[in-house]
Amino acid sequence: MTRIQGLTYNSHRHPGWYLYENGSEWGSLQCPYMHGLGIAPNGDVLVANEQMLGVLVPSDKLEDWDRGNTWDGPTPWRFKSFNEALNGQATDDYWRAFEQVTSGRYYLGSQEYGVWAMTPKSRSAGNWSKLAGLPTNRIQSLKATDDGALYIGTIGEGLWRLEPDGVTLSRVRQVSGQRVLQLVYEPTVTPSMLLVLTDQGLTVLRGP
């Protein structure tokens, strides 16, 4: 992932790991394509590739962006790991979205394995649970909103809303279309605005 300020950029950061094969002392860096990108309520940067996820604490200085040094650099990882409850490290989880709701809980959406909730138990391991109640496991996008809810864009079953209790799910009937392509949230206007792009066009939802 590259960070851009105006016409200046600094790259790159990614959650990766090393694969050692046949007893080799030199590992092969594994860093698949990155599809999940989000901003936490406190400004942390959320990133997820096909196998791993990470939470970065960005420095105000752009030149510090690629100075990771894992846990202790000027732009350290607050969290970096994979979903051990779903697959092994070398197996793709197909993450497509990464959000944090106001309660602090993280959510990841997979193109194949549904929505997973995660709370860190250390900097490199988490407590994982799959969200029950969705009619499909095919997730394209997620968006957390200021009222504590999480909107879930599916591939084939439209838009869904998870209430702040983390349990109650409902289909958002105001949105037409079965395939949600993108969600964009704009909290700086009153009331807040969620833009939902589907295979049937664009819908704008206002307020909680």
C-alpha positions, 0 to 999 in steps of 0.5 A, spaced: 500 500 500 502 506 498 501 513 502 500 519 498 500 526 500 498 531 494 503 530 489 508 526 493 508 519 495 511 513 499 511 506 498 510 501 500 507 497 506 504 490 506 502 484 511 507 479 509 510 473 511 516 468 509 515 461 506 521 456 507 521 450 503 525 444 503 529 446 508 532 452 505 535 458 510 532 463 505 525 464 505 520 467 500 516 473 501 509 472 501 505 478 500 498 477 495 494 482 492 491 487 497 483 488 496 481 490 503 483 497 505 479 501 511 480 507 516 479 506 523 475 511 528 482 513 531 485 514 524 489 507 524 490 504 517 486 497 516 489 493 510 488 486 508 490 482 502 488 474 500 492 471 506 493 476 512 491 483 515 494 488 519 493 495 523 498 500 522 499 506 526 500 512 521 506 517 522 504 524 521 511 524 517 510 521 510 517 519 510 516 515 515 511 510 512 515 505 509 519 505 516 516 499 519 521 495 523 515 491 525 512 493 532 517 499 534 518 503 528 515 510 527 509 507 523 508 500 527 503 495 526 498 495 532 496 488 529 499 483 524 496 476 523 491 471 519 485 468 521 487 461 524 480 459 525 479 459 518 485 457 514 492 456 514 497 461 513 498 459 506 491 458 504 487 464 501 482 467 505 480 472 499 479 478 504 475 484 500 474 489 506 476 491 513 472 495 517 472 497 525 466 499 528 465 504 534 465 498 539 472 497 537 471 490 534 474 489 527 470 486 521 473 482 515 469 480 509 471 475 504 469 473 497 468 466 499 468 465 506 463 470 509 464 476 514 468 475 520 469 478 527 475 479 530 478 482 537 486 482 538 488 478 544 495 480 542 499 484 537 499 477 532 493 473 534 486 474 535 479 471 537 475 470 531 468 468 530 464 468 523 458 472 523 451 468 522 445 469 519 447 472 512 444 468 506 451 468 502 458 467 504 460 472 498 462 479 500 464 484 496 464 490 501 463 493 508 462 500 511 462 502 519 458 508 520 458 513 526 452 510 529 455 503 531 452 499 525 456 495 519 453 495 512 455 489 508 455 489 501 454 482 498 455 478 491 448 476 489 444 478 496 444 485 496 446 490 502 445 488 509 445 492 516 448 489 522 446 493 528 451 495 534 449 489 538 453 485 533 448 480 532 441 483 529 441 483 521 437 486 516 436 487 509 436 494 506 430 494 502 431 501 500 437 499 495 435 495 489 440 490 486 443 484 488 451 485 487 454 491 491 460 493 488 462 499 492 460 503 499 462 510 500 461 513 507 461 521 508 460 522 515 462 530 515 455 532 512 448 532 516 445 527 516 451 522 514 451 519 507 452 512 505 453 511 497 451 504 495 453 502 488 450 496 485 449 492 479 442 497 478 445 503 480 447 508 485 443 509 492 444 514 497 442 513 504 442 519 509 442 518 517 443 512 521 
